Amino acid sequence: MEEAISLSALKALIEKKIKKKTLIKVMWNDVEKITLFITPNMKINSFIFDDKEGYLFYDQEGNPVSYEIPCILSESDVVNGKAMLEGRLRIKNQPLSKEEIQFLKEYHLQ
């Protein structure tokens, strides 16, 4: 069985790692739904998935977003409202370290 952690535990880890307050934003288009962990000043209005470049995000005016999004979870990464630890879970485009996984497990037990 794959291990899953709450989105609030993942949010706490992201805030600890980037040293900024984060928000959880759920977005969807005609194809899929994604969950973003963003800082309050990030203005993201839409997205598409490109096979070569991955997710591309756009602001309210339709301009491409150039800043890095701390964490992006696709539909397959979130099951029953929890983030799956297995797979493509990344923070700031880096895979989770053993210490970060341990933090999530301990946070989950609180």
C-alpha positions as CSV (number, residue, x, y, z in Angstrom):
1,M,0.0,0.0,0.0
2,E,1.3,3.4,-0.9
3,E,1.8,5.9,1.8
4,A,-0.1,9.2,1.8
5,I,0.1,12.3,3.9
6,S,-2.3,15.2,4.5
7,L,-2.1,18.3,2.4
8,S,-1.7,20.4,5.6
9,A,1.4,18.3,6.5
10,L,2.8,18.9,3.0
11,K,2.0,22.6,3.3
12,A,3.9,22.8,6.7
13,L,6.9,21.2,5.1
14,I,6.8,23.6,2.1
15,E,6.6,26.6,4.4
16,K,9.5,25.3,6.4
17,K,11.6,24.7,3.3
18,I,10.9,27.9,1.4
19,K,10.5,30.1,4.6
20,K,7.4,31.7,3.2
21,K,3.6,31.4,3.9
22,T,1.9,29.2,1.3
23,L,-1.6,28.8,0.0
24,I,-3.2,25.7,-1.5
25,K,-4.9,26.4,-4.8
26,V,-6.9,23.8,-6.8
27,M,-7.3,24.5,-10.5
28,W,-8.8,22.5,-13.3
29,N,-9.1,22.7,-17.1
30,D,-10.9,20.5,-19.6
31,V,-8.4,17.7,-19.2
32,E,-7.3,17.6,-15.5
33,K,-7.3,19.0,-12.0
34,I,-4.1,20.1,-10.2
35,T,-3.2,21.2,-6.7
36,L,-0.7,24.0,-6.4
37,F,1.2,25.2,-3.3
38,I,1.9,28.9,-4.0
39,T,2.9,32.0,-2.1
40,P,0.2,34.7,-1.7
41,N,1.7,37.0,-4.3
42,M,1.6,34.5,-7.1
43,K,-1.2,35.2,-9.5
44,I,-2.0,32.1,-11.6
45,N,-5.2,32.0,-13.6
46,S,-4.8,29.0,-16.0
47,F,-2.6,26.2,-17.1
48,I,-1.9,23.7,-19.8
49,F,0.2,20.6,-20.0
50,D,2.8,20.4,-22.7
51,D,4.5,17.0,-23.4
52,K,7.9,18.7,-23.9
53,E,7.9,21.4,-21.2
54,G,5.4,20.0,-18.6
55,Y,2.9,22.4,-17.0
56,L,2.8,25.9,-18.3
57,F,1.0,28.5,-16.2
58,Y,-0.6,31.9,-17.2
59,D,-1.6,35.0,-15.2
60,Q,-4.9,36.9,-15.6
61,E,-3.8,38.7,-18.7
62,G,-2.7,35.5,-20.4
63,N,1.0,36.1,-20.0
64,P,3.2,33.1,-19.1
65,V,4.2,32.8,-15.4
66,S,8.0,33.0,-15.1
67,Y,8.4,32.3,-11.4
68,E,8.9,28.9,-9.9
69,I,5.9,27.3,-8.2
70,P,6.9,25.6,-4.9
71,C,4.9,22.4,-5.4
72,I,2.6,21.0,-8.1
73,L,0.4,17.9,-7.5
74,S,-1.4,16.3,-10.5
75,E,-4.7,14.4,-10.1
76,S,-2.8,11.2,-9.7
77,D,-0.7,12.6,-6.9
78,V,-3.7,13.3,-4.7
79,V,-6.0,10.5,-3.6
80,N,-8.8,11.0,-1.1
81,G,-7.5,14.4,-0.2
82,K,-4.0,13.2,0.7
83,A,-0.7,13.5,-1.2
84,M,0.9,10.3,-2.2
85,L,4.5,10.1,-1.0
86,E,5.4,7.7,-3.8
87,G,6.0,9.0,-7.3
88,R,6.6,12.6,-8.5
89,L,6.2,14.6,-5.3
90,R,8.7,17.5,-5.5
91,I,9.3,20.7,-3.6
92,K,11.0,23.5,-5.6
93,N,11.6,20.9,-8.3
94,Q,13.7,18.7,-5.9
95,P,12.7,15.2,-4.7
96,L,12.0,14.8,-1.0
97,S,14.9,13.9,1.2
98,K,14.7,11.2,3.9
99,E,14.6,14.0,6.5
100,E,11.7,15.7,4.8
101,I,9.8,12.4,4.5
102,Q,10.5,11.8,8.2
103,F,9.1,15.3,9.0
104,L,5.9,14.5,7.1
105,K,5.4,11.2,8.9
106,E,6.0,12.9,12.3
107,Y,3.7,15.8,11.4
108,H,1.1,13.2,10.4
109,L,1.2,11.6,13.8
110,Q,0.6,14.9,15.7
